[in-house]
Amino acid sequence: MAAPVPHTPVVTRAVASDVPQLVALNNQFSADGLTLPRTDAFVFEHLQDYQVIRGPSGDVIGCVCVDEYSPSVAELVSLAVAPEAQGRGYGKLLIRAAEQLARKRGFPELFAISLADTLFLSMGFEESHIARYPEKINRYKAISKSELSIGKKFCFARRLRG
């Protein structure tokens, strides 16, 4: 019997039929505060901003989104990898894809709010502070005022040009 061919991950743009899988993948981490809850409407509205990794069966096993606030501010959001696919470097591939998309769109910087400090620091992000991003603070207030006070979330930023 032949050994199974290892799955080579490829990051691609999400498509409309991915919306339910993107919502489910993201939201399985929201109860623990690792991601913000997402709706079908949010994902569909931001579909062109989502990058995905598919498993051997074609299902989405990893995702990331570049959320644009203004021509100069973009955030890496909804970084999620299915539990059974973690530990394979998919998060790093997705972060690189988000950086490439943000760079292609001309953003000077990409920021992220996360508990995954080791991951972001290993990817060349530097510690920052949410106060630098009043747009994010305003969104947190609109979504849930408690997001600003629950736990210790870290803010990271990476210069993309300049």
C-alpha positions in Angstrom: 0.0 0.0 0.0 1.4 3.4 -1.0 2.0 6.0 1.6 -0.5 9.0 1.5 0.8 12.0 -0.4 1.4 14.8 2.1 -0.9 17.8 1.7 0.9 20.9 0.4 -0.9 24.0 1.7 -1.7 26.7 -0.8 -3.2 30.1 0.2 -5.9 31.3 -2.1 -8.6 33.9 -2.1 -11.9 32.9 -0.5 -15.0 32.4 -2.7 -18.7 32.9 -1.9 -19.3 29.2 -1.2 -16.7 29.5 1.6 -18.8 31.9 3.7 -20.4 29.3 6.1 -17.0 27.6 6.6 -15.3 30.9 7.3 -17.9 31.9 9.9 -17.8 28.5 11.6 -14.0 28.4 11.6 -13.6 31.9 13.0 -16.4 31.6 15.6 -15.2 28.4 17.1 -12.5 30.5 18.7 -14.6 33.5 19.7 -16.0 32.1 22.9 -12.5 32.1 24.3 -11.8 35.6 23.1 -9.3 34.5 20.5 -11.3 36.0 17.6 -14.3 38.4 17.4 -17.5 36.7 16.4 -18.3 37.0 12.7 -21.6 36.9 10.8 -22.3 35.6 7.3 -23.0 39.3 6.4 -19.6 40.5 7.7 -17.7 37.7 5.9 -19.6 38.1 2.6 -19.0 41.9 2.7 -15.3 41.3 3.3 -15.0 38.2 1.0 -12.4 39.9 -1.3 -10.3 40.5 1.9 -10.2 36.8 3.0 -7.4 34.4 2.2 -7.8 30.6 2.9 -6.0 27.4 3.1 -7.9 24.3 2.1 -7.4 20.8 3.4 -7.1 17.7 1.1 -10.9 17.5 0.8 -11.2 21.2 -0.3 -12.6 22.3 3.1 -11.3 25.6 4.6 -8.9 24.7 7.3 -7.3 28.2 7.8 -8.3 31.8 7.1 -7.2 35.4 7.6 -8.8 38.7 6.6 -7.3 42.1 5.9 -9.8 44.6 7.3 -9.4 48.1 5.8 -10.3 51.1 8.0 -9.0 53.9 5.8 -6.5 54.3 3.0 -3.7 54.2 5.6 -4.9 51.7 8.2 -5.5 48.0 7.8 -5.8 45.3 10.4 -5.1 41.6 10.2 -8.3 39.9 11.6 -10.0 36.5 11.7 -6.7 34.5 11.8 -7.9 31.0 12.5 -6.6 27.5 11.8 -8.7 24.4 12.5 -7.6 22.6 15.6 -6.7 19.4 13.6 -4.5 21.5 11.3 -2.6 23.5 13.9 1.2 23.1 14.4 2.0 22.9 10.7 2.9 26.5 10.1 -0.4 27.5 8.5 -0.8 30.5 10.7 2.5 31.8 9.4 1.5 31.2 5.8 -1.8 33.1 6.4 0.0 36.0 8.1 2.4 36.3 5.1 -0.6 36.2 2.7 -2.3 39.0 4.7 0.9 41.0 4.5 1.2 40.5 0.8 -2.4 41.6 0.2 -2.0 44.7 2.4 1.2 45.5 0.6 -0.4 45.1 -2.8 -3.2 47.4 -1.8 -0.6 50.0 -0.8 -1.0 50.0 3.0 2.1 51.3 4.8 1.4 49.2 7.9 -0.6 46.2 9.1 -1.6 45.8 12.7 -3.2 43.0 14.7 -4.8 42.5 18.1 -4.0 39.1 19.4 -3.1 36.8 22.3 -0.5 35.1 20.0 2.4 37.3 20.9 5.1 34.7 20.1 3.6 34.1 16.6 3.4 37.7 15.6 6.8 38.6 17.0 8.4 35.7 15.1 6.8 37.1 11.9 8.6 40.4 12.3 5.7 42.3 13.9 6.6 44.7 16.7 4.7 45.4 19.9 2.5 48.4 19.5 -0.5 49.9 21.4 -4.1 50.0 20.5 -4.2 53.8 21.3 -2.4 54.2 17.9 -5.5 52.9 16.2 -8.6 55.0 17.3 -10.5 53.3 14.5 -10.1 50.0 16.2 -11.1 51.4 19.6 -14.3 52.8 18.0 -15.1 49.4 16.5 -14.6 47.6 19.8 -16.9 50.1 21.4 -19.6 49.4 18.7 -19.2 45.6 18.9 -18.7 45.1 22.6 -17.3 47.6 25.2 -15.9 44.7 27.2 -13.5 43.9 24.3 -11.3 46.7 25.5 -11.1 45.4 29.1 -11.2 41.6 28.9 -7.9 39.9 29.4 -4.5 41.0 28.1 -4.7 41.4 24.3 -1.5 42.4 22.6 -1.3 44.9 19.7 1.3 44.3 17.0 2.3 46.3 13.9 4.5 45.7 10.9 5.7 48.3 8.5 5.1 47.2 5.0 6.9 50.0 3.2 8.8 53.2 3.9 
